[in-house]
Amino acid sequence: MLKEELIKKSPVRILEKGIEGGLKAGNIGIIASRKGIGKTSVLVQLAMDKLMQNKKIIHVSFTTQTSYVIAWYENIFSEVAKRKNLEHFADVHDELVKNRVIMNFNQETIDTDQMIKSLQAMIRDGGFAAESVIIDGFDFARSDAKHLSAMKAFAQEMKLEIWYSCTLAGEEPLLDKHNVPVILRDYMNDISVLINLEPHVEYIHFMVIKDHGRMNPEDLHIKLDSKTLLIAEV
């Protein structure tokens, strides 16, 4: 399969169609679930879809070292390439690496302003014209709504789309009556797209809780394969 056909047939196209054409620049999306359900895999696949289209992304990790993040990209790319019999494997791989920057931050030693300045330095001073930022492992329980408001303003200024992961932890209930994670209730004004990952026996279900101006829209019929953690249709 050629790269162009792989992009066209990607399950990410179904997600984009279901959320008003995608997250879009200037907006923030969040993938939420308990630990170990597949948030990082989803973020990497969203990033990889952009990379396949020759768009630049910055991947920020708050919990894992750069080598671990790279391993996620390598494993998912290899699995997709093998399953889809991707032509010109090595050339496509090299293009993806060229358009990706991975950064590590520590929430104990960096605040929101410093984080934004670091990203601005990479994009403006470093000449890395990213279109998307992936932020994995940020602990919303140790932050407040001002963080996301600042990040949304930054996304709008720089014309970026920003995807976060959010780990749901602690005592029940984790979700309120509208299926919004309790930990995110104070952040909802600045969240454009919110997706909960709901584990089942054989798959992990995408539950779209917020789709821009709509709450709990129609099911998109998208899942994660529980073995490969690849996005697929139900």
C-alpha positions in Angstrom: 0.0 0.0 0.0 1.3 3.5 -0.9 1.5 6.1 1.9 -1.2 8.2 0.3 -3.7 5.3 0.4 -2.7 4.6 4.0 -3.5 8.2 4.9 -6.9 8.1 3.1 -7.9 4.8 4.7 -6.7 5.6 8.2 -9.3 5.2 11.0 -8.3 8.8 12.0 -10.3 9.9 9.0 -13.4 8.5 10.8 -12.5 10.3 14.0 -12.0 13.6 12.1 -15.3 13.2 10.2 -17.1 12.6 13.5 -15.7 15.6 15.3 -16.4 18.4 12.8 -13.4 17.7 10.6 -10.9 17.2 13.4 -9.6 19.0 16.4 -8.3 21.9 14.2 -5.7 24.6 15.0 -6.2 26.7 18.1 -8.0 23.9 20.0 -7.3 21.5 22.8 -8.3 17.8 22.8 -8.0 15.3 25.6 -7.8 11.5 25.6 -8.8 10.3 29.1 -8.8 6.9 30.8 -7.4 4.9 33.7 -3.7 4.1 33.6 -2.6 1.5 31.1 -5.7 1.6 28.9 -4.1 3.1 25.7 -3.8 6.9 25.9 -0.2 7.0 24.8 -0.9 4.7 21.8 -3.8 6.9 20.7 -1.7 10.1 21.0 1.2 8.5 19.0 -1.2 7.3 16.3 -2.8 10.8 16.0 0.8 12.2 15.8 1.8 9.6 13.2 -1.2 10.5 11.0 0.1 14.1 10.9 3.6 12.9 10.2 2.4 10.7 7.3 1.0 13.9 5.8 4.5 15.6 6.1 3.3 17.8 8.9 5.6 18.5 11.9 4.7 17.6 15.4 6.2 18.1 18.9 5.7 15.3 21.4 6.0 16.4 25.0 6.4 13.7 27.7 6.0 14.3 31.4 6.4 10.7 32.5 8.8 8.8 30.3 12.3 9.2 28.8 12.8 10.1 25.1 13.9 6.5 24.3 10.6 5.1 25.6 8.6 7.6 23.5 10.7 6.7 20.4 10.0 3.0 21.1 6.2 3.7 21.0 6.6 5.4 17.5 8.8 2.6 16.2 6.5 -0.2 17.4 3.3 1.4 16.1 4.9 2.4 12.8 6.2 -1.1 12.3 2.9 -2.7 13.1 0.9 -0.5 10.8 3.5 -0.8 8.0 3.4 -4.6 8.3 -0.3 -4.9 8.4 -0.9 -2.6 5.5 2.2 -3.8 3.5 3.5 -0.2 3.2 5.7 0.5 0.2 8.9 2.4 0.5 9.0 1.6 4.2 12.5 3.0 5.0 11.9 6.3 3.1 8.5 6.9 4.9 10.1 6.1 8.2 12.9 8.6 7.6 10.4 11.3 6.7 8.5 10.7 10.0 11.6 11.0 12.1 12.6 14.2 10.4 9.3 15.9 11.1 9.1 14.9 14.8 10.7 16.5 17.9 10.4 14.8 21.4 10.8 16.9 24.5 10.8 15.8 28.2 9.4 18.1 30.9 9.2 17.6 34.7 6.0 19.1 36.2 7.9 19.7 39.5 10.4 22.0 37.9 8.6 23.7 35.0 5.6 25.9 35.1 3.1 26.8 32.3 5.0 29.9 31.2 8.3 28.1 31.0 6.6 25.3 29.1 5.1 27.7 26.6 8.5 29.5 26.2 10.3 26.2 25.5 7.7 25.3 22.8 7.9 28.8 21.3 11.7 28.6 21.2 11.5 25.3 19.3 8.9 26.6 16.8 10.1 30.2 16.3 13.8 30.3 17.1 14.4 26.7 16.1 12.5 27.0 12.9 10.5 23.9 13.5 7.1 24.8 12.1 5.0 22.3 14.1 1.2 22.1 13.4 0.5 19.8 16.4 1.7 19.3 19.9 1.2 16.1 21.8 1.4 16.3 25.6 1.5 13.0 27.4 1.6 12.4 31.2 0.6 15.8 32.4 -1.0 15.5 35.8 -4.2 17.6 35.8 -4.7 17.0 39.6 -1.5 19.0 40.2 -2.6 21.9 38.0 -5.5 24.3 37.6 -7.7 25.8 34.9 -5.3 28.7 34.3 -2.8 26.2 32.8 -5.2 25.1 30.0 -6.5 28.6 29.4 -2.8 29.7 28.8 -2.2 26.7 26.6 -5.3 27.4 24.5 -4.2 31.0 24.0 -0.8 29.7 23.0 -2.5 27.2 20.6 -4.5 30.0 19.0 -1.5 32.4 18.7 0.7 29.7 17.1 -2.1 28.1 15.1 -1.5 24.7 16.8 -3.7 21.8 17.7 -2.8 20.4 21.1 -3.7 16.9 22.3 -3.3 15.9 26.0 -3.6 12.6 27.8 -5.4 12.6 31.2 -5.1 9.7 33.6 -8.2 9.0 35.7 -7.2 7.9 39.2 -8.5 7.9 42.8 -11.8 6.9 44.3 -15.1 6.5 42.4 -16.9 8.2 40.8 -14.3 9.1 38.2 -17.0 10.5 35.9 -19.9 12.9 36.6 -23.5 12.4 35.3 -22.4 13.8 31.9 -19.5 11.3 31.6 -17.0 14.2 32.1 -14.0 13.1 34.2 -14.3 14.7 37.6 -10.7 15.7 37.4 -11.4 17.8 34.3 -14.6 19.6 35.2 -12.9 22.9 35.9 -11.1 22.7 32.6 -14.1 22.1 30.3 -14.4 25.7 29.0 -11.0 25.3 27.2 -11.4 21.7 26.0 -12.8 21.4 22.5 -12.7 17.6 22.2 -12.9 15.1 25.0 -12.6 11.4 24.4 -12.8 8.7 27.2 -11.3 5.3 26.6 -13.6 2.6 28.0 -12.1 -0.9 28.3 -14.1 -3.9 27.3 -13.0 -7.6 27.2 -11.8 -7.7 23.6 -11.4 -4.0 22.8 -11.3 -0.4 24.1 -14.1 1.8 23.1 -13.8 5.5 22.1 -16.4 7.5 23.9 -16.6 11.1 22.6 -17.9 13.2 25.5 -17.4 16.6 24.0 -17.3 17.4 20.3 -16.6 21.1 20.1 -20.1 22.6 21.0 -21.8 19.2 21.5 -21.9 17.1 24.6 -22.2 13.2 24.3 -22.7 13.2 20.5 -23.5 10.1 18.5 -21.1 7.1 18.8 -18.3 7.1 16.3 -17.9 3.3 16.3 -14.2 3.5 16.8 -12.2 1.2 19.1 -8.7 0.2 20.1 -7.6 -3.4 19.5 -6.8 -4.6 23.1 -3.8 -6.5 21.8 -2.1 -4.1 19.4 -3.7 -0.9 20.7 -4.2 0.2 17.1 -7.2 2.3 16.3 -9.9 0.4 14.3 -13.5 0.6 13.4 -16.0 -1.3 15.6 
